[in-house]
């Protein structure tokens, strides 16, 4: 497997010959370093050892979260796909600001090993930093990190110092997408899951190539079930065809648009409502966090409700919001009630916990 790697591993200004990398990692782990560094160098050790598999935790996109064994050669294949799609070259600097406990962080390390990238490794925080480097050719972040960087001039400068930025682990909302229009980086939303070893498709969020549709990476085949859920056929990444819970619209054999999650569909009086689709429509009218959910109803089965994060709006503002919503939603899409939660619960990676919200408001 070592023949798949660059002969030299570059990290934080150091160059380590591949033949000495195991000893280098062991030496760092045995010194007084922070936990995130021990995890990083521990993963490198794990990945370059002769064992053909590693164990990772799945995201729950296709089934209940669980530990699975992944073939290292498939991770290498995934890394090559991303390197080719983004046209990344040897010695390009890649910012690692995600924890290697998740597949996204692991894959940044693998891409560096395979492509000869210069890894700029930092502790994973809500507000990433480039440090003395100032500019990098490549970085991967979750939406929360991008959101935090957008808040300050210094943070926006960091984003402008990244040539190609991929954003994954959660949805990029309309507000964030609009903000990225003013940034110099080439920003992409990624689609993927642990089972596919990070992403299998990307969508340009800004610039000339901006699109509502995801474009698949080389070697991927997609399709739909009878319920319009996305299927993924990628034998070089996963043994069996994957059936996701994501309801999509196919533009072609290479492009798709996400409509929402099958398990989030609200059935109100026999009318099936996709909350994610409506949330995109009404996001322009609501400045705080919000989500569309439902409460039990004896007549309808489920009653559509709007849940807003924070303190209740004054009556006048709430009535104005309802008026605006009526202007763009039909009678089946219109929330029957507005609920408020001090904070919207999350399940990790900035993903809203819709099941917990239903429990809290019912």
C-alpha positions as CSV (number, residue, x, y, z in Angstrom):
1,X,0.0,0.0,0.0
2,X,2.9,2.4,0.6
3,X,3.4,2.6,-3.1
4,X,0.1,4.6,-3.2
5,X,1.6,7.4,-1.1
6,X,3.9,10.2,-1.8
7,X,7.5,9.5,-0.9
8,X,7.6,12.5,1.5
9,X,4.9,13.5,3.9
10,X,4.7,17.2,4.5
11,X,3.0,18.6,7.7
12,X,3.3,22.0,9.3
13,X,6.5,23.0,7.5
14,X,8.2,19.6,8.2
15,X,9.1,17.0,5.5
16,X,9.2,13.4,6.7
17,X,10.4,10.6,4.4
18,X,7.7,7.9,4.1
19,X,10.2,5.3,5.3
20,X,10.6,7.3,8.6
21,X,7.0,8.4,9.1
22,X,6.0,5.6,11.6
23,X,8.9,6.4,13.9
24,X,8.2,10.2,13.5
25,X,4.6,9.7,14.5
26,X,5.5,7.5,17.4
27,X,8.0,10.0,18.7
28,X,5.5,12.8,18.6
29,X,2.8,10.8,20.4
30,X,5.3,10.0,23.2
31,X,6.0,13.6,23.8
32,X,3.9,16.2,25.6
33,X,1.5,17.2,22.9
34,X,-2.2,18.1,22.9
35,X,-4.8,15.4,22.5
36,X,-5.8,16.4,19.0
37,X,-2.2,16.0,17.9
38,X,-2.0,12.5,19.4
39,X,-5.2,11.6,17.6
40,X,-3.9,13.0,14.3
41,X,-0.5,11.2,14.5
42,X,-2.2,8.1,15.9
43,X,-4.5,7.9,12.8
44,X,-1.5,8.4,10.5
45,X,0.2,5.4,12.2
46,X,-3.0,3.4,11.9
47,X,-3.4,4.2,8.2
48,X,0.2,3.4,7.1
49,X,0.4,0.1,9.0
50,X,0.0,-3.1,7.0
51,X,-3.5,-3.8,8.2
52,X,-5.9,-3.5,5.2
53,X,-8.9,-2.1,7.1
54,X,-9.7,0.6,9.7
55,X,-12.9,0.9,11.8
56,X,-15.0,4.1,11.6
57,X,-18.4,5.3,12.9
58,X,-21.1,5.8,10.2
59,X,-23.1,9.0,10.0
60,X,-26.6,7.4,9.9
61,X,-27.4,8.7,6.4
62,X,-28.4,5.2,5.1
63,X,-29.2,3.4,8.3
64,X,-28.8,3.5,12.1
65,X,-25.3,4.8,13.1
66,X,-22.8,2.0,13.6
67,X,-19.2,1.0,13.4
68,X,-18.0,-0.4,10.1
69,X,-14.8,-1.7,8.8
70,X,-13.4,0.2,5.7
71,X,-10.8,-1.0,3.3
72,X,-7.9,1.4,3.2
73,X,-7.6,1.0,-0.6
74,X,-11.1,2.4,-1.0
75,X,-10.2,5.5,1.0
76,X,-7.2,5.9,-1.3
77,X,-9.5,5.6,-4.3
78,X,-11.8,8.3,-2.8
79,X,-8.8,10.6,-2.2
80,X,-7.8,10.3,-5.8
81,X,-11.3,11.2,-7.0
82,X,-11.3,14.5,-4.9
83,X,-7.7,15.4,-5.9
84,X,-8.7,15.0,-9.6
85,X,-12.0,16.8,-9.3
86,X,-10.5,19.8,-7.7
87,X,-7.2,19.6,-9.7
88,X,-5.1,19.6,-6.5
89,X,-1.3,19.2,-7.1
90,X,1.7,18.0,-5.1
91,X,2.8,20.6,-2.5
92,X,-0.5,22.4,-2.5
93,X,-1.3,23.4,1.1
94,X,-4.3,21.7,2.7
95,X,-5.8,23.0,5.9
96,X,-6.9,20.3,8.3
97,X,-9.3,21.9,10.8
98,X,-11.6,18.9,11.3
99,X,-11.1,16.2,13.9
100,X,-9.7,12.9,12.6
101,X,-12.3,11.1,14.7
102,X,-14.7,11.7,11.8
103,X,-14.3,10.4,8.2
104,X,-14.0,14.0,6.9
105,X,-10.9,14.6,9.0
106,X,-9.4,11.2,8.2
107,X,-9.9,11.8,4.5
108,X,-8.0,15.1,4.6
109,X,-5.0,13.2,5.9
110,X,-5.4,10.5,3.3
111,X,-5.5,13.1,0.5
112,X,-2.3,14.6,1.8
113,X,-0.6,11.2,1.9
114,X,-1.8,10.2,-1.6
115,X,-1.4,13.5,-3.3
116,X,1.7,14.8,-1.7
117,X,-0.2,17.8,-0.2
118,X,1.4,19.9,2.5
119,X,-0.9,19.4,5.4
120,X,-1.5,22.5,7.6
121,X,-2.9,20.8,10.7
122,X,-4.6,22.8,13.5
123,X,-6.8,22.0,16.4
124,X,-10.5,21.6,15.4
125,X,-12.4,24.6,16.7
126,X,-15.6,26.4,15.8
127,X,-13.5,29.2,14.3
128,X,-10.6,27.8,12.2
129,X,-7.3,29.7,11.8
130,X,-4.6,29.7,9.2
131,X,-1.9,30.9,11.5
132,X,1.3,32.1,9.9
133,X,0.5,30.4,6.6
134,X,-2.1,33.1,5.5
135,X,-3.1,31.2,2.3
136,X,-3.9,27.6,1.4
137,X,-5.0,25.9,-1.8
138,X,-7.5,23.6,-0.1
139,X,-9.6,23.3,3.0
140,X,-12.6,21.4,4.3
141,X,-15.0,22.8,6.9
142,X,-18.5,22.2,8.4
143,X,-21.1,24.9,7.9
144,X,-20.8,26.1,11.6
145,X,-17.1,26.9,11.1
146,X,-17.9,28.9,7.9
147,X,-20.7,30.7,9.8
148,X,-18.3,31.7,12.6
149,X,-15.7,33.0,10.2
150,X,-18.3,35.1,8.4
151,X,-18.9,37.1,11.5
152,X,-15.7,39.1,11.5
153,X,-13.4,40.8,9.0
154,X,-10.5,38.6,10.2
155,X,-12.6,35.5,9.6
156,X,-13.7,36.6,6.1
157,X,-10.0,37.3,5.3
158,X,-9.3,33.6,6.3
159,X,-11.9,32.4,3.9
160,X,-10.5,34.7,1.1
161,X,-7.1,33.1,1.8
162,X,-8.4,29.6,0.8
163,X,-8.4,28.8,-2.9
164,X,-10.8,25.9,-2.9
165,X,-13.1,25.3,0.1
166,X,-15.4,22.2,0.5
167,X,-18.2,22.4,3.0
168,X,-19.8,19.2,4.3
169,X,-21.3,17.5,7.4
170,X,-24.5,19.5,7.2
171,X,-26.6,21.6,4.9
172,X,-25.4,25.0,3.7
173,X,-28.4,27.3,4.2
174,X,-29.5,30.1,1.9
175,X,-28.0,32.9,4.0
176,X,-24.6,31.3,4.1
177,X,-24.7,30.6,0.4
178,X,-25.5,34.3,-0.3
179,X,-22.6,35.3,2.0
180,X,-20.2,33.1,0.0
181,X,-21.0,35.1,-3.2
182,X,-18.8,37.9,-1.8
183,X,-15.8,35.6,-1.0
184,X,-12.8,35.0,-3.1
185,X,-12.6,31.3,-2.4
186,X,-14.1,28.7,-4.8
187,X,-16.7,27.2,-2.4
188,X,-18.4,23.8,-2.8
189,X,-21.1,22.0,-0.9
190,X,-20.3,18.3,-0.7
191,X,-22.6,15.3,-0.7
192,X,-21.6,12.0,0.9
193,X,-21.5,9.9,4.0
194,X,-19.2,7.6,5.9
195,X,-20.2,4.6,3.8
196,X,-19.0,6.4,0.6
197,X,-15.8,7.5,2.3
198,X,-16.6,11.2,2.4
199,X,-18.2,12.9,-0.6
200,X,-19.3,11.5,-4.0
201,X,-20.6,14.7,-5.4
202,X,-20.0,18.5,-5.1
203,X,-22.1,21.6,-5.8
204,X,-20.4,25.0,-6.6
205,X,-21.9,27.6,-4.2
206,X,-20.4,30.8,-5.8
207,X,-18.7,32.2,-8.8
208,X,-19.2,31.4,-12.5
209,X,-19.9,27.7,-11.8
210,X,-22.6,28.2,-9.2
211,X,-25.4,25.6,-9.4
212,X,-28.4,24.2,-7.5
213,X,-27.3,20.7,-8.7
214,X,-24.6,18.4,-7.4
215,X,-22.2,16.9,-9.9
216,X,-20.9,13.4,-9.2
217,X,-17.2,12.6,-9.0
218,X,-15.6,10.2,-11.6
219,X,-16.6,6.6,-11.3
220,X,-19.9,7.2,-9.5
221,X,-23.3,6.1,-10.9
222,X,-26.6,7.4,-9.4
223,X,-30.2,6.6,-9.8
224,X,-33.6,6.8,-7.9
225,X,-35.9,4.4,-6.1
226,X,-39.7,4.5,-6.7
227,X,-39.9,7.0,-3.8
228,X,-37.3,9.2,-5.6
229,X,-34.6,8.4,-3.0
230,X,-31.0,8.7,-4.4
231,X,-29.2,5.4,-5.1
232,X,-25.4,5.3,-5.3
233,X,-23.4,2.7,-7.2
234,X,-19.6,3.0,-6.5
235,X,-18.0,-0.4,-6.5
236,X,-14.5,1.2,-6.0
237,X,-15.8,2.7,-2.7
238,X,-18.5,0.4,-1.4
239,X,-19.4,-3.2,-2.1
240,X,-23.2,-2.8,-2.6
241,X,-25.4,-0.2,-4.1
242,X,-26.5,2.3,-1.5
243,X,-30.1,3.4,-1.1
244,X,-30.2,6.7,0.8
245,X,-33.1,8.5,2.5
246,X,-32.5,11.6,0.4
247,X,-35.3,12.5,-2.0
248,X,-33.7,14.0,-5.1
249,X,-34.5,15.4,-8.5
250,X,-32.2,14.0,-11.3
251,X,-31.2,16.5,-13.9
252,X,-29.0,13.9,-15.7
253,X,-27.0,10.8,-15.0
254,X,-24.3,13.1,-13.6
255,X,-26.3,15.7,-11.7
256,X,-28.9,15.8,-9.0
257,X,-30.7,18.2,-6.7
258,X,-31.6,17.4,-3.1
259,X,-35.3,18.0,-2.2
260,X,-35.3,16.6,1.4
261,X,-35.2,13.6,3.6
262,X,-37.7,10.7,3.2
263,X,-37.8,10.3,7.0
264,X,-38.6,14.0,7.4
265,X,-41.8,14.0,5.2
266,X,-44.8,15.3,7.1
267,X,-48.1,13.7,6.1
268,X,-50.9,16.2,6.9
269,X,-54.4,15.0,5.9
270,X,-52.9,12.8,3.1
271,X,-50.8,15.6,1.7
272,X,-47.1,14.9,1.9
273,X,-45.0,17.9,2.7
274,X,-41.2,18.1,2.4
275,X,-40.1,20.5,5.1
276,X,-36.6,21.1,3.7
277,X,-38.0,22.3,0.4
278,X,-40.4,24.8,2.1
279,X,-37.6,26.0,4.5
280,X,-35.6,27.1,1.5
281,X,-38.6,29.1,0.3
282,X,-39.3,30.9,3.6
283,X,-35.7,31.4,4.8
284,X,-35.6,34.9,3.4
285,X,-38.3,36.1,5.9
286,X,-36.8,34.6,9.1
287,X,-33.5,35.9,10.5
288,X,-33.1,33.5,13.4
289,X,-32.9,29.7,13.4
290,X,-36.0,27.9,12.4
291,X,-37.4,24.5,11.2
292,X,-40.7,23.2,10.0
293,X,-42.1,20.3,12.1
294,X,-45.4,18.8,13.1
295,X,-47.6,18.0,16.0
296,X,-50.2,15.2,16.3
297,X,-53.6,16.0,15.1
298,X,-56.8,13.9,15.5
299,X,-58.2,14.9,12.1
300,X,-55.1,15.4,9.9
301,X,-52.7,12.9,11.5
302,X,-50.0,15.6,11.6
303,X,-50.3,19.3,11.7
304,X,-47.6,21.4,10.1
305,X,-46.0,24.0,12.5
306,X,-43.2,26.5,12.2
307,X,-40.6,26.3,15.1
308,X,-38.5,29.4,15.6
309,X,-35.4,29.6,17.8
310,X,-35.5,32.3,20.5
311,X,-38.0,34.3,22.4
312,X,-41.6,34.6,20.9
313,X,-42.0,37.4,18.3
314,X,-44.3,40.3,19.3
315,X,-47.8,39.9,18.0
316,X,-47.4,42.5,15.3
317,X,-44.2,40.9,13.9
318,X,-45.7,37.4,14.1
319,X,-48.8,38.5,12.1
320,X,-46.6,40.2,9.5
321,X,-44.6,37.0,9.1
322,X,-47.7,34.9,8.7
323,X,-48.9,37.4,6.0
324,X,-45.6,37.0,4.2
325,X,-45.7,33.2,4.3
326,X,-49.3,33.2,2.9
327,X,-48.0,35.2,-0.1
328,X,-45.6,32.3,-1.2
329,X,-47.1,29.1,0.3
330,X,-50.3,27.3,-0.7
331,X,-52.9,26.2,1.9
332,X,-51.4,22.8,2.3
333,X,-47.9,24.2,2.9
334,X,-48.9,26.9,5.3
335,X,-48.0,26.2,9.0
336,X,-51.0,26.0,11.2
337,X,-49.1,27.3,14.3
338,X,-45.9,29.0,15.3
339,X,-43.9,27.4,18.2
340,X,-40.8,28.8,19.9
341,X,-37.8,27.0,21.5
342,X,-35.0,28.8,23.3
343,X,-32.5,26.7,21.3
344,X,-33.0,24.2,18.5
345,X,-31.4,20.9,19.5
346,X,-28.7,19.4,17.4
347,X,-27.3,15.9,16.8
348,X,-23.8,17.0,16.0
349,X,-22.0,18.6,13.0
350,X,-24.5,21.4,13.1
351,X,-27.4,19.2,12.1
352,X,-30.8,19.9,13.5
353,X,-32.4,17.1,15.6
354,X,-35.9,17.0,14.1
355,X,-37.0,14.1,16.2
356,X,-36.1,15.9,19.4
357,X,-37.9,19.0,18.2
358,X,-41.1,17.0,17.7
359,X,-40.8,15.6,21.2
360,X,-40.4,19.1,22.7
361,X,-43.3,20.8,20.9
362,X,-46.0,18.1,21.0
